[in-house]
Amino acid sequence: MTSATTAQAQTSRPISFDNSYARLPDAFFAPVDPTPVEAPRLIKLNRQLASELGLDADLLERYGAAWFSGNALPPGALPLAMAYAGHQFGQFVPQLGDGRAILIGEVIDRAGARRDIQLKGAGQTPYSRRGDGRAALGPVLREYIISEAMHALGIPTTRALAAVVTGQPVYRERVLPGAVFTRVASSHVRVGTFQFFAARGDTENLRILADHVIDRHYPELKGAERPYLALLNAVADRQAALIARWLGVGFIHGVMNTDNMTISGETIDFGPCAFMDRYDPRTVYSSIDRGGRYAFGNQPMIGQWNIARLAEAMLALLDDDQDKAVEVANEAVGRFMESFQARWKSVIRGKIGLGADEREGDQELIRDLLVTLYEQKADYTLAFRRLADAAEDAASDAQLGKLLELPGALTPWLAAWRERLAEETTTPQARAAAMRRVNPAFIPRNHKVEEALAAAVDHGDFSLFEALNDVLAKPYEDQPAFAAYGGPPKPGEEITATFCGT
């Protein structure tokens, strides 16, 4: 970008910032400017999200290479790196912070909600430790694909506003093209943000943080008799709901560290994450999760463990009496699993076409289905999608059977299921339509994601990346022309490990 263009970009005013986090005390963050890059080029702008944020997409297209690489900052931006701590694979690290992410500011979107705009991979910060502060193109495109797919699936998530290539390399296991990702979130406050102040015994800033979170995310709690306890319970409930939704689509986060758990209840940080193909609760894709701590089926327990860490960090706010604080904290942690079970029950009942009124034998019906899918090595996504077809027409049972090692293995279960469905008042057509609204036809299949990333990274070909985004924008529609994107990997196409992009 020429100096004249950069100057023009700096004087344009496409973004109205209102930076509440930058108004907090100095201990919350470190002011830091992005590090300029050699030859930035905008490769993807999410125009729909830009409109949602009230931004001028045409202007962003024009100047996005500068703004979204950090070479030029829009007026009103107050770039900063947030401070936080966290438990990483169960081990506490008292200071982590944004090592390669820079929050440039906050905007109020068209719906009146406050949203962060953050550059990821924009250079070193005071929290980078030994890192270079940069991001490689592959992880940037992965986060773009999966965060937008999660949004289309209806799951709370951070969003992708833009991706920029930097024109300079980053050095990992091999030399890779560099990139910067622009992430949008309700906020980037994490469990680890509370842990940061608790570890320092800084009750004053802990209270300021809690008040900030209530103002921003839970304003309805301001009048509560015990607002900080109400906050803990509200965060636990949102996390329980989020994880239940993850399980409903077969999502495995991969790194559920407390610094990757937002207080807002959004999914954040799509590093070694993946969507499960064959149903197995023990499934792990993360190359760094050697013990299976964050396996698919462990995610509810880890969610509760993380809430326990939040409760520990908030003890000083819960009650002046330490024993009473511990008591109410334990009660909040215990309620997490109750909340999760209720949320998961609602998700899984919807997936098999049952209404809210539970009958005797329903739990056994659900359990027997999942056991059979596991034993028969069935594809998780397609099995439930085909079940929706079977809810409308028994002739579709054969298509469901093709997903099993023994095609008739579900025949007894299907008979029991139909007997149970006869007790519902919904018509078969309405039931099937409702099931298709919660059982996606398309997820970000690992082999398709890797195929798109390889084409972009190795050959500069973004056509597969674009096509995959287009398909995943309509996950609950059949899209027959794109059937190849909906199937499980063929032999030799399986992806068994995903990697952190740090």
C-alpha positions, 0 to 999 in steps of 0.5 A: 500500500502506498503512503498516500493510500495509507494516509487516506485510510487513516483519515477515513472514518468507517468505524465508530469505536466506543472502547469500554475495555480501554477505560478500565485500569491499566492492570487489565491490558497493555497498550500496543500497536500492531507491527506493520507487514510488508505487502498486505492483501485482503483475501476475504471480507465477511460483508454480511457481518460488516453490515451487521456491525453497521460498517461500510463494507465497500470502504472496508474492501477498499482499505481492509488490507491496511486496517486488517493487517495493522498497517494503518489503524482506523481513527478511534482505535485504541489497540491493546493486548488483554491480560489474563491467566489460565489453566492449560491442560490442568496446569495453572499459568499466572500470566498468559495474555494476548501474545499475538492478538490485539484488540483494536476497539469496540463497536455498537452493532445494528442490534445495539450490542457491543462487539470487540474487533480484534486482530489475531497475528498482528505482531508481538505484544508484552505477553508474547513471551518467546512467540513471534506474535504472527499467524500462519495462513492455514490457521487463519483460514481454519478459524474463518471457516469453522467460526462462520460454520458454527454461526450458521449452525446456530451456536454462539461463537466468535465471528470472522470479519476478515482475513489478510495475507501479509506478504511475509513468511512465518516460521513454524515446522516449515516456512509458511505464508503469514496472515492476520485474522480479524475476529469479532466477539461479544467480548474477549473476557475469559475465565482466565481474566478473573484468574489473573486478578485472583492470583494476585490477590487484587480484589479491587480489580476483580470487582471492577472486572465483575462489574464490567462483565455484568454491565456488558453481558448480564445487565439483568443481574444488576438488581440481584441481591447477590450479583456476583453469585448470580453472575457465576451461576449465569456464566455456568448456565451459558457454558452448559448450554454451549457445550450441549450445543457442541455435542449436538453437532459433534464438535470437539473444541480440542483445547478447553483451557480456562483461557479459552472459555469466554464469560459471554458463553461464546465459542472461542479459539478454533485451533486443534478443533474438529467435528467428529466423523464416526461416533465415539465419545473418546474421539480426540483430534488435537495433536497436543491432547495426548491423554484425551483430556478434551475428548468429545465425551469429556467436554461436559466434565471439563466445562464443570471443572472450568466453572470450578476454577471461575468460582475459586477466582471469584471467592473474594466477591461471593461472601466476606465469610470464607466458609460461606463463599466456598459453600455457595461456590460449590453449590454453583459448580454442582448446578452446572451439571444439572443445567447441562443435563437439562440442556443436553436432554433437550438437544438430543430429544430434538435430534430424534424427534421427541417433544418436551414431555418425557415418557418412561423409557425415553432415556433408554431409547436415547442410550440404545441409539447412541450405543448402536451408533458407536458399536456400528461405527456410524457417521454421527452427522449423517446418521441423525440426518438419515433418521430425520428422513426415516421419521417421514418415510420408513422407506428411508431406513435402508439409507440409514442402514448403509451407514452401519457395519451391519445394515439391520442393526438398528431395525429393532430400535427403529420399531421401538422408536416409531412406537414411541413417536406414535404417542406424539401429536406431531405429523411425520412431515412436521416432525421430519422438518423439525429434525432437519432444523437441528440435524445438519446435512453439512458440517466442516468435515475435517478432510474438506477443511484440510483440502481447502487449506492445503490448496490455499497455503501450498498453491495460493488457490482460494477457490476451495476455501470459498466453496466450502464457506458457501456450502457451510453457510446453509448447513441445514439444507440438503444442497444436492449439488454439493453432496460431496461436501456432506459425506464422511472421508473415504479410506485414505482421506481421514484426518486423525490429528489437528494442530494448534496454529500458535 
